[in-house]
Structure formats: C-alpha cells, structure tokens
Amino acid sequence: MSLRTTPPFRADHVGSLLRPPELKQARDRRERGEIDAEELKAVEDRAIQAVIAKQESIGLRGITDGEFRREYWHIDFLAGLEGVESFQAEHGIQFKGGETKPIGLRVTGKIGFNGHPMIEHFRFLQAHTQGAGRSDGPSAAKMTIPSPSVLHFRGGRRAVPESIYPSMDDFYRDLGNAYRQAVNAFAAAGCRYLQLDETNLAYLCDPEQRQMLRDRGDDPDRLPGIYADLINTAISGRPSDMVITMHLCRGNFRSMWIAQGGYEPVAEILFHRIGVNGYFMEYDTERAGGFEPLRLVPKGKTVVLGLVTSKTGALETKDHLKRRLDDAAKHLDLEQLCLSPQCGFASTEEGNVLAEAEQWAKLSRIVEIAGEVWGGAAPSGSCRT
C-alpha cells in the first residue's frame, strides 16, 4: 500500500472545525456592535493561523481554515453570488430533534459572479499553510464551498421567482456559469484542492425527502441528472492539476441529522456522470447503507470513507476502523480508498456536541490508521494489525 502525494489524502477531513471560545466570543461581540469588522477579522486571523498549525502538527496534509469566518457552511458563499440574498425566514432547516436559526436564501436577480470574499479567505489560508518541507509530502490548502445544487434543493421554485427566471433551465445555466467563474477565480488565486459540499444527492436517497420534493412540484427522479449537469458546468475549464472532490452527507447540525438511505439510487450518476476526482462519503452509521455501491466507482477516482463520526466524542477503536476498511475493500480496491470523518465538526458556527480535545483525538486517530494501513504497517491483503 502507498501514501498519496496528491489530494485527497489517505488521512483527510471534510473541512469545518469547532470554533475556539475566543472566536465565538468575538463573533458575539461583533453582533452586539461592541467591536468592528476589522477587530473581528484580527481574531479570526489568529484563530485560523493556530488551527492551521494544529492540523499540520497532527499530520494532516489537507489543510482548511476550519470555516472559521462563516456562520453557515453554505449561506455565506451562496449569498455572495450576484442575484442571491439571505433573508430572515419563518423557520430554519428542520433536523431530527431541532432546527437551525431561521435564515434562508432567495434569488433576487440574474445570477452571476463578480468576485467573492472567500477568494481572499483562501489566499490567507494558502499563505499560512506550510506546504513544503514534510517527509510525507507537502500540505495542500483546501477550500470548501457548497455545491451549486444547494441553491435549488432547499427552496425549490419558491426561491426562484418566475419574474426573474420564467424557465428553470435558464436558472440552472446562469448558476452553473457563475460557479464556473468562481471555480476559475479560486484556481487563479492558487487553489488546487477544492471541495463541493453536495448534501442533496444523498438526500435524494431518502424516501421522505423524495416525497417532500414531489409535494412541492419537483421530480426526484430527474433532479440527480439536473444536478450532475449543473456540477459539471461549474467545474468545466478548471486547470488540469486542480483536484475537485465532492462531499456527501445526510445533514449535520449540532450533532443532528436529516436524511437516511444508501447511495444505490444515485450511484451510477454520482460515479460515472459527474466529473469530480473524488468523493467524501458519509459511512459512520447504518443510515448511509452498505458499501455495495462502491463497486461502481471507476478506476482513477478516489473515495474518502467517512467512518469516523463527527457527531459524538466517543473515539473509534483502531480495530473497528480497520475492519470497516476491510469491508469496503471487498467492493473497491483499497488503493482507491482514504479515511476521514463523515462530515465537518461545525457545519454551522454552533458546532457539534463534542469537545475540541475529542475532535483532535479523532483526527489524530485517522492519521494513525492511515499510516498503518497505507504506509505499510498492515499485512498484505488485510487492513488489520
């Protein structure tokens, strides 16, 4: 078995990390008007530099800013596109056991791209990521943004006025083109590891979510193909050395979830029609189904198995993780697999219900397992020691 010199890495993570107390306090003070935007940015800068150093110190090579400048994993990016705004909604997003703060997204004009604050966020991340000088290969600054499908799935036609887009085909066209410009802007800034957070294809495997779509007038059988074309438009024209991965999960807010169901209903489109390089796939509970859909992954693509849960602090044993890798390797060559948590630790600024020390223990465990499995510690033909 071998280590990987390009992303995604054998030991990787989805992106968001628990916000440290001083950052949470600064954001609260900013909301109350006690500090200005520059003072908040200074706190963010310090917190991001510290979390970059921490990731590198435990052996991670895909380095993120923890999404420390964001309130939500998706709204902060999408609201920065032309023709899109956030608004105070009547309800938040409903999870099993609670809901998010009531903030939604809607289309207010033709969708376009005219720069974005997150380009500068990436530049700061890259400038403070060490990169070279490691014995196991250089680190890579990784940027995470929501998949373009997120703008449609949550609000549907209600969020896209017919007065602006009489035809949904025109909406998808403009959204895909705006994303393509955004991807190219990240590439021009030096980004070579970009992740699209694509929750909706996993939601389309859940009978309840599919019925919700039917009830509002959408066809859940058509949406996977529509979303695939949208994503392919978004990533078309990227540099040949730019790795783009897709993260799939079933909801993650304060350790709660939304959807369930295995990947089989979308597997063919997911693996064969969408032109990304790799997939971060939730597999920490039975809600994600079995590993059988991995048999459809073509050569040349990588699957990062989310076997470690970010929802609780209980640390997975090495034997458990290696057994799970063995099970997955019955359906996809171990050389095409990597290891990560199933999702981020803080998809919103509130974060999941675990301690920072538990978060870092889980990420360290992933690095440890990856070194043993793909670094030559495991016996031939097995992951277990």
Secondary structure in CASP SS format (residue, H / E / C, confidence):
PFRMAT SS
TARGET T0000
AUTHOR 0000-0000-0000
METHOD secondary structure of the structure
MODEL  1
M C 1.00
S C 1.00
L C 1.00
R C 1.00
T C 1.00
T C 1.00
P C 1.00
P C 1.00
F C 1.00
R C 1.00
A E 1.00
D C 1.00
H C 1.00
V C 1.00
G C 1.00
S C 1.00
L C 1.00
L C 1.00
R C 1.00
P C 1.00
P H 1.00
E H 1.00
L H 1.00
K H 1.00
Q H 1.00
A H 1.00
R H 1.00
D H 1.00
R H 1.00
R H 1.00
E H 1.00
R C 1.00
G C 1.00
E C 1.00
I C 1.00
D C 1.00
A H 1.00
E H 1.00
E H 1.00
L H 1.00
K H 1.00
A H 1.00
V H 1.00
E H 1.00
D H 1.00
R H 1.00
A H 1.00
I H 1.00
Q H 1.00
A H 1.00
V H 1.00
I H 1.00
A H 1.00
K H 1.00
Q H 1.00
E H 1.00
S H 1.00
I C 1.00
G C 1.00
L C 1.00
R C 1.00
G E 1.00
I E 1.00
T C 1.00
D C 1.00
G C 1.00
E C 1.00
F C 1.00
R C 1.00
R C 1.00
E C 1.00
Y E 1.00
W C 1.00
H C 1.00
I H 1.00
D H 1.00
F H 1.00
L H 1.00
A C 1.00
G C 1.00
L C 1.00
E E 1.00
G E 1.00
V E 1.00
E E 1.00
S E 1.00
F E 1.00
Q E 1.00
A C 1.00
E C 1.00
H C 1.00
G C 1.00
I C 1.00
Q E 1.00
F E 1.00
K C 1.00
G C 1.00
G E 1.00
E E 1.00
T C 1.00
K C 1.00
P C 1.00
I E 1.00
G E 1.00
L E 1.00
R E 1.00
V E 1.00
T E 1.00
G E 1.00
K E 1.00
I E 1.00
G E 1.00
F C 1.00
N C 1.00
G C 1.00
H C 1.00
P H 1.00
M H 1.00
I H 1.00
E H 1.00
H H 1.00
F H 1.00
R H 1.00
F H 1.00
L H 1.00
Q H 1.00
A H 1.00
H H 1.00
T C 1.00
Q C 1.00
G C 1.00
A C 1.00
G C 1.00
R C 1.00
S C 1.00
D C 1.00
G C 1.00
P C 1.00
S C 1.00
A E 1.00
A E 1.00
K C 1.00
M E 1.00
T E 1.00
I E 1.00
P E 1.00
S C 1.00
P C 1.00
S C 1.00
V H 1.00
L H 1.00
H H 1.00
F H 1.00
R C 1.00
G C 1.00
G H 1.00
R H 1.00
R H 1.00
A H 1.00
V C 1.00
P C 1.00
E C 1.00
S C 1.00
I C 1.00
Y C 1.00
P C 1.00
S C 1.00
M H 1.00
D H 1.00
D H 1.00
F H 1.00
Y H 1.00
R H 1.00
D H 1.00
L H 1.00
G H 1.00
N H 1.00
A H 1.00
Y H 1.00
R H 1.00
Q H 1.00
A H 1.00
V H 1.00
N H 1.00
A H 1.00
F H 1.00
A H 1.00
A H 1.00
A C 1.00
G C 1.00
C C 1.00
R C 1.00
Y E 1.00
L E 1.00
Q E 1.00
L E 1.00
D E 1.00
E C 1.00
T C 1.00
N H 1.00
L H 1.00
A H 1.00
Y H 1.00
L C 1.00
C C 1.00
D C 1.00
P H 1.00
E H 1.00
Q H 1.00
R H 1.00
Q H 1.00
M H 1.00
L H 1.00
R H 1.00
D H 1.00
R H 1.00
G C 1.00
D C 1.00
D C 1.00
P C 1.00
D C 1.00
R C 1.00
L H 1.00
P H 1.00
G H 1.00
I H 1.00
Y H 1.00
A H 1.00
D H 1.00
L H 1.00
I H 1.00
N H 1.00
T H 1.00
A H 1.00
I H 1.00
S C 1.00
G C 1.00
R C 1.00
P C 1.00
S C 1.00
D C 1.00
M C 1.00
V E 1.00
I E 1.00
T E 1.00
M E 1.00
H E 1.00
L E 1.00
C C 1.00
R C 1.00
G C 1.00
N C 1.00
F E 1.00
R C 1.00
S C 1.00
M E 1.00
W C 1.00
I C 1.00
A C 1.00
Q C 1.00
G C 1.00
G C 1.00
Y C 1.00
E H 1.00
P H 1.00
V H 1.00
A H 1.00
E H 1.00
I H 1.00
L H 1.00
F H 1.00
H H 1.00
R C 1.00
I C 1.00
G C 1.00
V C 1.00
N C 1.00
G E 1.00
Y E 1.00
F E 1.00
M E 1.00
E E 1.00
Y C 1.00
D C 1.00
T C 1.00
E H 1.00
R H 1.00
A H 1.00
G C 1.00
G C 1.00
F C 1.00
E H 1.00
P H 1.00
L H 1.00
R H 1.00
L H 1.00
V C 1.00
P C 1.00
K C 1.00
G C 1.00
K C 1.00
T E 1.00
V E 1.00
V E 1.00
L E 1.00
G E 1.00
L E 1.00
V E 1.00
T C 1.00
S C 1.00
K C 1.00
T C 1.00
G C 1.00
A C 1.00
L C 1.00
E C 1.00
T C 1.00
K H 1.00
D H 1.00
H H 1.00
L H 1.00
K H 1.00
R H 1.00
R H 1.00
L H 1.00
D H 1.00
D H 1.00
A H 1.00
A C 1.00
K C 1.00
H C 1.00
L C 1.00
D C 1.00
L H 1.00
E H 1.00
Q H 1.00
L E 1.00
C E 1.00
L E 1.00
S E 1.00
P E 1.00
Q C 1.00
C C 1.00
G C 1.00
F C 1.00
A C 1.00
S C 1.00
T E 1.00
E C 1.00
E C 1.00
G C 1.00
N C 1.00
V C 1.00
L C 1.00
A C 1.00
E H 1.00
A H 1.00
E H 1.00
Q H 1.00
W H 1.00
A H 1.00
K H 1.00
L H 1.00
S H 1.00
R H 1.00
I H 1.00
V H 1.00
E H 1.00
I H 1.00
A H 1.00
G H 1.00
E H 1.00
V H 1.00
W H 1.00
G C 1.00
G C 1.00
A C 1.00
A C 1.00
P C 1.00
S C 1.00
G C 1.00
S C 1.00
C C 1.00
R C 1.00
T C 1.00
END
